């Protein structure tokens, strides 16, 4: 008698996917919260790198959230759910793209102004 049936593997995949989805969601939210707190502190201290650091933190948090949405496609059962998840993925990918574009623009701006580089070292 074969113990590992197709139903067993399907249930195992669903369980692992659901755990990973929750893990990625929690990590993404945690990164966004920590980045927001660091951003507020940097804003209060008038740190010129605050906007750049906040954008990088937001991008990282959104990457985790996007990963959870991609994993969510594994457990989707209906076409309507697929369309909903696909829409969420497109929106999050667009946000991530815009944030990365903003990061590049902010890095260029800091270098052109002759201030510190994004790594915090003086420009030569």
N, C-alpha and C positions, 0 to 999 in steps of 0.2 A: 504494500500500500504506500502510495506516494503522499507524503505529508505536506509538501509545499505545492499547493494547487495554485491555479491562476488567481483565484479570489484572495488567497493569502498574500501573494505578491502585490496585488492591486491595493489591498488594505494597508500593507506595509508602506507602499509608495505614498499613499494618501496621508498616513500618519507622519512619515518623515517630512513630506512637503508642508503639511500644516505646521509642524514644529519649526521648520526653517522659515516659513513665512512670518510667524510670530516673532521669531528671533530677529530677523532682518527689520521688521517693523519697529521693534523696541530699540534696536541699535540706531536706526535712522532717527527716531524721535529723540533719543538720548543725545546724539550728535547735534541735532538742531537746537536742543535746549542749551547744551554746553556752549555752542557757538553763539547763541543769542546772549547768554550771560557774559561771555568774554567780549562780545561786541558792545554791550552796554558799559562794561568796565572801560574798554578802550575809548569809547565815546566820551565818557566822563573825564578820562585822563587826556583827552585830545590827541590820542595817538594817530599819526597820519596813516598808519597801516590798518586802521580799524575796518574800513570798508572792504579792503582786499581780504583780510583775514575772515571777516564775516561771510563774504561771498564764497570763499573756499570751504568754510564749514557748512554752509547751506548746500553747496554742490555735493559734498561728501554725504550729508544726510539724505539728499535726494537720490543719490546713487544706491544707497541701501534700500530706500523705499521703492525705487524702480526694480531692484532685484527681487523684492518680495512680490511685486505685481507680475513679474515674468514667471516666477514660481507658481503664482496663483493660476496661471494658465494650465498647469498640470491637473488641477483638481476641478476645473470647470466642466460642467456636464451639459449645458444647453447653449445654443447659438446666441441667445440674448445675453447670457453671461459673458461669452467670448467677446461680443461687441463692446460691452461695458468695460471689461478689462483692457481691451485693445485701446479704447478711448482714453482710459487712465494712463496707459503706457505712453501713448502719443503725447498727452499733456505733460507728463513728468519728463519725458525725453526733451520736449521743447523747452521746458523750464531749465533743465540741466544745460542744454545748449546755450541758452541766453545767459545763464550765470557764468559759464565758462568764457563766453565772449566778453562779458563784463570784467572778469578776472584779467583777461589778456589786455583789455583797454586800460584798466587800472594799473597794471604792471608797467605798461608803456608810459603812462602818465607819470608814474613815480621816477622812472629812468630818465625821461625827458626833462623833468624838473631838476634833475641832478641830486635828488634826495637819496636816501638809502634804497638799496635794491630790496626786492621782496624777501631775500634771505636775511636782511638786517645788516649787511656789510656795506661800508661806504663805497660809492662808485669811484673807479679809478680814472 
